[in-house]
Amino acid sequence: EAPKIPTLNQIDRSNIESIVMTNPNNVNKNEYPNGFDVWNVADGDYSTHWTARVFWESNTFTFTFKEAKEMNYMVYVPRDGDYRRSLEKYSIIVWDEEGNQKQLVSGKNIAINSNETGYMILPFEKTKVKKLAVAVAQWAGSPKGVSLAEAVFYESDNLEEEVRGLFANDTYTELAESVKAD
């Protein structure tokens, strides 16, 4: 069953120009007797997926976009079932329109548990993204490997900044002068 992922500010899949696996050999061949299609991870079909052959080889997917977008998070949907419980950490590298590379996240714990939602939100520093590489890691001893059913991208929202702008202090205890208490 497809998880109910956020739709607000979702970037259309047609903006993805290419998908490249750092190690295209890290595919569980038993799962794909007719061969693996890298577009399985961004085709809108949660029943298609990628499953790693082994956990210690690279599982990085790099997505290049037709046009750069300002982003501050993505949604990572692991394969359904026990695969949802196996993921623990993530890393994100981005490139801007000039090709400048920046590591935004390295080995950060995943905060949103996919057991309940069916997906994980992977936040990162707001930046204009032309290309994004994502890698995840499973917890030690996980019975299931790393997998990816869908990678979904979003344009940045300004909700955090808007909420912060309502207050005069960082403890959110005093309203800003511009806010009317009606």
C-alpha positions in Angstrom: 0.0 0.0 0.0 1.3 3.4 -0.9 2.1 5.7 2.0 0.3 9.1 2.2 3.2 11.4 1.6 3.1 15.2 1.7 1.9 16.8 -1.5 2.4 20.5 -0.7 5.3 22.0 -2.7 6.1 18.6 -4.2 8.4 18.9 -7.3 6.9 17.0 -10.3 8.9 13.9 -11.2 9.1 15.2 -14.8 11.8 17.7 -13.5 14.2 14.8 -12.8 16.6 14.7 -15.7 18.7 11.7 -14.6 19.2 9.2 -11.8 22.6 7.6 -11.3 23.7 5.0 -8.8 27.2 5.4 -7.5 27.5 1.6 -7.6 25.1 0.1 -10.1 26.2 -3.4 -9.1 24.7 -3.0 -5.6 21.4 -4.5 -6.7 19.9 -7.7 -5.2 19.6 -9.6 -8.5 17.2 -12.1 -7.0 14.6 -9.3 -6.7 15.0 -8.3 -10.4 15.3 -11.4 -12.6 14.5 -9.2 -15.7 17.0 -6.6 -14.7 16.8 -3.4 -12.6 15.6 -0.1 -13.8 17.0 2.9 -11.9 13.9 4.9 -12.6 12.0 2.5 -10.3 12.9 4.9 -7.4 11.1 7.9 -9.0 8.3 6.5 -11.0 5.4 7.2 -8.7 4.8 3.4 -8.2 5.6 2.3 -4.7 5.5 -1.4 -5.7 8.7 -0.9 -7.8 11.9 -0.4 -5.9 15.6 -0.9 -5.4 17.0 -3.3 -2.8 20.7 -3.4 -2.0 22.7 -6.6 -2.7 24.9 -5.9 0.4 24.9 -3.1 3.0 28.6 -2.2 2.9 28.6 -1.1 -0.8 27.5 2.3 -1.8 23.8 2.9 -1.9 24.0 6.5 -3.1 21.5 7.7 -5.7 22.2 11.0 -7.5 19.3 12.9 -8.9 19.9 15.7 -11.5 17.1 18.1 -12.1 16.2 19.9 -15.3 15.9 23.1 -13.5 17.3 24.0 -10.1 14.9 24.4 -7.2 15.3 25.8 -3.7 14.9 22.8 -1.3 15.3 22.0 2.4 14.0 18.4 2.6 13.2 15.3 0.6 11.0 12.3 1.4 12.7 8.8 1.2 10.2 5.9 0.9 11.8 2.6 1.7 10.4 -0.6 0.3 7.2 -1.8 2.1 7.4 -4.3 5.0 10.3 -4.9 7.3 12.5 -2.8 5.1 11.0 0.2 6.7 12.5 -0.6 10.0 16.1 -1.1 8.8 17.2 2.5 8.1 18.9 4.7 10.7 21.1 7.4 9.2 21.3 9.5 6.1 23.7 11.8 4.1 22.9 14.5 1.5 25.3 16.1 -1.0 24.0 18.9 -3.3 25.4 20.7 -6.3 24.2 24.2 -7.4 23.7 25.4 -11.0 27.4 26.2 -11.4 28.4 22.6 -10.3 29.6 23.6 -6.8 29.3 20.6 -4.4 28.4 20.9 -0.8 27.9 18.1 1.9 24.8 19.3 3.8 24.2 16.2 6.0 26.6 13.4 6.9 25.5 10.4 8.9 22.6 12.2 10.7 20.0 10.1 12.5 16.7 9.8 10.8 14.1 11.5 13.0 10.9 10.5 11.3 10.3 6.8 11.8 9.0 5.1 8.6 7.3 2.3 10.6 4.3 4.6 11.2 4.3 6.8 8.1 5.8 4.6 5.5 8.4 7.3 4.7 11.2 9.3 6.1 11.6 13.1 5.9 15.3 13.9 5.4 15.8 17.6 6.2 18.8 19.6 5.1 19.9 23.3 4.9 17.8 25.3 2.5 19.7 25.6 -0.7 19.2 25.9 -4.5 19.7 22.4 -5.8 20.5 21.3 -9.4 21.7 17.9 -8.3 21.3 15.9 -5.1 22.9 12.7 -3.8 21.3 10.8 -1.0 22.6 7.8 0.9 21.1 5.9 3.8 22.5 3.5 6.3 20.9 0.6 8.1 21.3 0.0 11.8 23.9 -2.6 12.8 22.4 -6.1 12.6 19.3 -5.1 10.7 17.7 -8.2 9.2 16.6 -6.4 6.1 18.8 -4.4 3.7 18.7 -0.9 2.5 15.9 -0.2 0.0 14.3 2.7 -1.9 10.8 2.6 -3.4 10.5 6.4 -4.1 12.5 9.5 -3.7 10.3 12.6 -3.6 11.5 16.2 -3.7 10.0 19.4 -2.4 10.5 23.1 -3.0 11.4 24.8 0.3 8.6 26.1 2.4 9.0 29.1 4.7 6.9 27.9 7.5 9.7 27.8 10.1 10.7 31.4 9.1 7.1 32.5 9.2 6.5 31.1 12.7 9.8 32.6 13.9 8.7 36.0 12.5 5.6 35.9 14.8 7.8 36.2 17.9 10.1 38.8 19.3 12.5 36.3 21.0 14.0 32.9 20.4 12.0 31.2 23.2 8.7 32.0 21.4 7.2 33.6 24.5 6.8 37.2 23.3 4.9 38.2 20.2 6.6 40.5 17.7 5.3 44.1 17.5 3.9 43.4 14.0 1.6 40.7 15.3 -1.8 41.7 16.4 -3.4 39.7 19.2 -6.9 39.8 17.8 
